[in-house]
Structures are given as structure tokens and as C-alpha cells.
Amino acid sequence: MTIDRAVMLFAGLVILASVALALLHSTWWLALTAFVGANMAQASITGFCPLAKILKRLGVRPGEAFA
């Protein structure tokens, strides 16, 4: 798995979890969904993704986007 795929997988899982928590517990969990979306938008504009930096340090193979 490359860093690109790992970042997308992590973001997708966090979004799904926050939507489930919003349905089951409190709508305030949707703030986490908004945070993930904002982080994805800024990463696409700036090319900086904190999770990609962490995964790179952990030895995950770089992909096309986060080399």
C-alpha cells in the first residue's frame, strides 16, 4: 500500500466513523467530518499532509501525490 492510498483509506474510515457516531450519539461528531474535509482540501492545494509525513516516517512506500 502506498502513502496515497493509506491517506485516502484513513480519511474515508474517519468520515464513516464520524457519520455513524453522529447518527448514534451526537450531531457534533459531524465536526470531525468537516475537519477531515478541510484537511483534504488544504492538502490538495498546498501538497502538505500531516498524515503523509507520519506514514513516510513509518516506512510506508511513497506514491505519486505524497513523494
Backbone torsions as a table, in degrees:
resi	resn	phi	psi	omega
1	MET	NA	137.8	178.6
2	THR	-92.8	167.2	178.1
3	ILE	-58.5	-40.9	-178.4
4	ASP	-58.0	-48.8	-179.3
5	ARG	-67.3	-37.8	179.3
6	ALA	-64.7	-39.8	178.6
7	VAL	-65.2	-45.2	179.7
8	MET	-64.9	-40.1	178.0
9	LEU	-62.5	-47.4	-179.9
10	PHE	-60.9	-45.8	-180.0
11	ALA	-62.0	-43.4	178.9
12	GLY	-62.6	-43.3	179.5
13	LEU	-66.3	-39.6	178.2
14	VAL	-65.3	-40.7	178.5
15	ILE	-63.8	-46.8	179.0
16	LEU	-61.6	-41.9	179.0
17	ALA	-64.3	-41.5	-178.3
18	SER	-69.5	-34.6	176.4
19	VAL	-67.2	-42.6	177.5
20	ALA	-61.8	-43.8	178.2
21	LEU	-64.9	-34.7	177.6
22	ALA	-65.8	-38.4	179.1
23	LEU	-72.4	-35.5	-174.4
24	LEU	-93.5	-25.2	-171.3
25	HIS	-124.8	-69.2	-175.1
26	SER	-151.7	140.4	179.3
27	THR	-67.8	-11.2	177.0
28	TRP	-64.7	-19.7	177.1
29	TRP	-64.7	-18.2	177.5
30	LEU	-67.1	-17.6	174.6
31	ALA	-62.6	-33.6	176.8
32	LEU	-66.2	-39.6	175.8
33	THR	-61.0	-43.7	178.7
34	ALA	-63.4	-39.7	178.5
35	PHE	-63.0	-45.1	179.6
36	VAL	-63.1	-43.0	178.3
37	GLY	-62.7	-41.9	178.4
38	ALA	-65.6	-39.0	178.7
39	ASN	-66.3	-39.6	177.4
40	MET	-64.8	-39.3	178.7
41	ALA	-65.0	-46.1	-179.1
42	GLN	-67.3	-34.1	177.9
43	ALA	-66.4	-36.2	179.4
44	SER	-71.0	-27.8	-179.7
45	ILE	-84.4	-45.0	-173.5
46	THR	-95.5	-22.1	-176.1
47	GLY	81.8	3.7	180.0
48	PHE	-103.8	123.6	177.8
49	CYS	-132.6	115.9	-178.5
50	PRO	-58.4	-40.5	179.6
51	LEU	-64.3	-37.7	178.3
52	ALA	-62.6	-39.4	177.4
53	LYS	-63.2	-41.6	179.2
54	ILE	-64.9	-45.7	-179.4
55	LEU	-64.5	-35.2	178.2
56	LYS	-64.2	-41.7	177.9
57	ARG	-65.3	-28.4	179.1
58	LEU	-81.9	-4.4	174.8
59	GLY	94.8	12.5	177.5
60	VAL	-72.0	139.6	-178.7
61	ARG	-61.3	134.9	174.9
62	PRO	-70.3	152.0	176.3
63	GLY	-110.7	-154.7	-178.9
64	GLU	-76.4	-40.8	-172.9
65	ALA	-79.3	-43.1	-173.4
66	PHE	-114.7	73.1	-177.6
67	ALA	-82.6	NA	NA
